[in-house]
Structures are given as structure tokens and as C-alpha cells.
Amino acid sequence: MNFSKTIDFLFENACVNIRYLIKRDILKISINTPEMQDMQTEIMQSPVVQKCLAKQHPDGWLGHELHGSDGMDTLMSVLLRSGVEVKSNPVQKAINALTEPDIANQHKNHFAAGNALDADGRGGNKAIIAWILSTTNFPEDKQPLSDEIKLSFDHLCGALAYKNIDDFTKQGSKFKYYKPSVKFPGANHIGILANTLSWQSDENLVTAKAAMKNSYSIMKDIDGYIMFRKPKEFGGSYMGPFNYGWQSLSPIEISDLQRMVHNTKNRFQFGFYIRDLSGHPKWAIQTTQPYEFLAEMLENDTLMDIMTDKALTGFRYLWGIEPNWRNKTAVKCDLIYRVINTCWPILGE
């Protein structure tokens, strides 16, 4: 699929951020051309980028904490998906702040249960730091990224040892939780591996595909999250440790999509679904059907027709780039850009 009608619509109507990303990521236009450099300058002044940069400290740290809605991970993600280049001064300052202990230790460079997750070998604070670095072309043979790549692959391989969910979890009074020190991949592990290349030998890719297939067979029908029980020395309570969106690897029908957008209890469900779909690397894919389904909706220009106002407000909170959501065309641009950006790596390249 070439998505030509959708691309033409975005070029005619979308903000500079989206037009730049289409040119860079889909049309493969060099960022060093005068046109792209001019657009990058305009992007740095765009509302979504300026809102993030207003939260950057003089020493480069982004936001209030490491992980969360006002965290380094979220703000870095917003900058990059809004078209800010990795080589830009704000991003480089943020990387330096994250990796220089003298700077990082002056901020909340940890999150609740992060140390407990690290101690158990599941990847907590270290995994968040590594994931941020993996999105910024940070050297993969350099600490702290290199260790977390290895840990992530170990968790992926660990899945091959299990036949069902009870092999690596226990049932508590309210929910399932991981057994101590088990290896099973979560979103933090797969995200790091999706963003890195150094581990991807032919043999390792075969292992990764087999591990994802086995994990999916175990998790595809599981309703609910797996929790993490902190050891007593860390407080002994429970927390949710980066569950992966296994169900989004399954085929989808129009009734499933309608159920998401009409979910009155969770306005973010559709946005979370797109997040999960866009996070699957090619070696994780079990079927291309969900991408083909959404691509056909783009081709037929029917996606906006089924969206509810509530689902769109949740989508904007998670994915919004366009500055003026009072304009229905701007809303449509944000929506269809995010969907084409999700489908293109699987169907277009």
C-alpha cells in the first residue's frame, strides 16, 4: 500500500511537524536539505515542542521525574514523535543530563518500585533509562544501554521455557503476579530490543520470533495485567511492571474497533491500542491483519466516521501534535497521521 491519498491529504492540511515526518520517514527525504532544515527550525517553535521545552531545566533534565506523564521518558518521546531531531541541542542536553550522575542525581531519576524491579532482574529504573537512550541513537555498546539490551534479550529467551501463565506467575487474592526472578518479556524489554540492532544476529532473530510466538500463545487470551510483588526490603506491595500489549497482536474486526471507541469507562483505549500496534517490531508480528485493516480504513477514508468525541480526547492526550483541535481537519490529520505512521513500517517499507 502506498497510502498516496492519505499522504496528499496530510501535505495539504497538516501542521509542519506531520509534514516533516512524512517527508523524512516515508518519502526518505534527507534532513540536510534546505527545505527540511527550514521545517526543523519551524518545528522547534511549534506549540507541542515549546510546551515540552518549557519543562527542560537549565542542566538539560526534562520534566519532574524519570518516568510518568511529566517524566523524562514521556517528554523525550513527545519531542521525537513531534519531529525534533536527535542531534538537536535540547535532546543532546537531555541525554547528557540522563547519563551524567552529577546531573541526574539532582533530579528524581527513579520511580516507585524501580529499584525493586532492578533488584529482581526485571528492569526498572535502568530499563527506563535504557529505553530513552535507545530512541536517541545512543551507542549500543556503551553503558547503561548495553547491559539492558542483554537483560532484555534474556527475558525474551526466558519465555521459551514456559507452556502456560502459571509457569511464571502466582495467583494472589486479586491478581496474578510474577514469581521472583523469572524471565518473561515485558514492554520495557521488547521496546529496548525493538529500538536496537546490535543483538540482531540471524540466530538471535530466529530465537526472538520463536519466543514472541510462544509468549503470544500463552498471553493472547489473558484478561488483565500481571503485577509485580516487591520484596519485603522494598516494602512488599504490588505494582504493575510494564505489561506488553499481547492482545494487539491478534486480528481485529470492525466490532472490536467500535468497542474501543465507545468505551465510556476508558477514553484512552483506542489510543493505547495504537500505541501497542506501533510498538511491535517486525520480528514480533503474528499477523499483518490489524495493519491491513486500518490501512483499508485510511484508503476508504472511514476512520474518522466511527470515532467518538470521548475517544478522540483520549487520543489527543496520548498522541496530539496538531495545535488547533477546534478544527476538525486538524483532528483528522493527527488521527490519520498516527495510523499511517503505525502501518507504514509493516506494510509500506
Secondary structure as GFF3:
##gff-version 3
##sequence-region A 1 349
A	DSSP	alpha_helix	4	13	.	.	.	ID=ss1
A	DSSP	alpha_helix	16	21	.	.	.	ID=ss2
A	DSSP	pi_helix	22	26	.	.	.	ID=ss3
A	DSSP	alpha_helix	34	44	.	.	.	ID=ss4
A	DSSP	alpha_helix	47	53	.	.	.	ID=ss5
A	DSSP	alpha_helix	72	81	.	.	.	ID=ss6
A	DSSP	alpha_helix	89	99	.	.	.	ID=ss7
A	DSSP	alpha_helix	101	104	.	.	.	ID=ss8
A	DSSP	alpha_helix	114	120	.	.	.	ID=ss9
A	DSSP	alpha_helix	125	134	.	.	.	ID=ss10
A	DSSP	alpha_helix	145	158	.	.	.	ID=ss11
A	DSSP	three_ten_helix	159	161	.	.	.	ID=ss12
A	DSSP	three_ten_helix	165	167	.	.	.	ID=ss13
A	DSSP	beta_strand	169	171	.	.	.	ID=ss14
A	DSSP	beta_strand	176	178	.	.	.	ID=ss15
A	DSSP	alpha_helix	187	194	.	.	.	ID=ss16
A	DSSP	alpha_helix	202	219	.	.	.	ID=ss17
A	DSSP	beta_strand	228	229	.	.	.	ID=ss18
A	DSSP	three_ten_helix	232	234	.	.	.	ID=ss19
A	DSSP	beta_strand	238	239	.	.	.	ID=ss20
A	DSSP	three_ten_helix	246	249	.	.	.	ID=ss21
A	DSSP	alpha_helix	254	261	.	.	.	ID=ss22
A	DSSP	alpha_helix	269	279	.	.	.	ID=ss23
A	DSSP	three_ten_helix	282	284	.	.	.	ID=ss24
A	DSSP	alpha_helix	289	300	.	.	.	ID=ss25
A	DSSP	alpha_helix	303	306	.	.	.	ID=ss26
A	DSSP	alpha_helix	309	319	.	.	.	ID=ss27
A	DSSP	alpha_helix	328	343	.	.	.	ID=ss28
A	DSSP	pi_helix	344	348	.	.	.	ID=ss29
###
